[in-house]
Amino acid sequence: MELGCRVAVGLMALAALCVAQPVKFKDCRSTAGKIIIVDITPCPLLPCVLHKGQSYAVNVTFASKTSSQKTVAAVYGLVNGILIPFNIPNADGCKSGIQCPIRSNQNYHYLNYLPVKEEYPSIKLVVQWELKDDLDRYLFCWKIPVQITN
Ligand SMILES: *[C@@H]1O[C@H](CO)[C@@H](O)[C@H](O)[C@H]1NC(C)=O
């Protein structure tokens, strides 16, 4: 019994280290949807420390407030108030874990990766990630602070 508990507690501590942690985000006018969870793995605390040459998994759970045939994602780095586009592997939201067409009042998991290139400068910035519907409204738009490092 006693041993069982110890093993259970040990396993839970391990599980907590492995499980994706929701990050605190700022919403930037997500009018066509409601963000439920933003998971970035690994990012145990903010600012997310992003190492050059690595890729970070992004899992955004959101509820749509609209229907849409297609969805387009865009990612920007906000540096001194200027939006600089980031390359992401696939800008097509319908190929990023979402089954299109998007229906109203349904929950979706948007899955993608943020590759951090070697040539990025080592700076602190804000990452803004958007997913637009057919009418260019945001199904989601969120911002988080990150620190790019070697
Ligand atoms: C994405 O996040 C949701 C909510 O936390 C979770 O249920 C789902 O399993 C995650 N998907 C992946 C591929 O990690």
The ligand as a Gaussian input file, in Angstrom:
#p B3LYP/6-31G(d) Opt

LIG

0 1
 C       -4.016000      19.132000     -28.017000
 O       -4.547000      19.681000     -26.827000
 C       -5.774000      19.085000     -26.403000
 C       -6.273000      19.860000     -25.192000
 O       -5.307000      19.976000     -24.199000
 C       -5.546000      17.600000     -26.134000
 O       -6.769000      16.998000     -25.757000
 C       -4.993000      16.934000     -27.389000
 O       -4.694000      15.589000     -27.121000
 C       -3.733000      17.656000     -27.861000
 N       -3.299000      17.057000     -29.110000
 C       -2.022000      16.726000     -29.329000
 C       -1.721000      16.091000     -30.644000
 O       -1.142000      16.924000     -28.515000

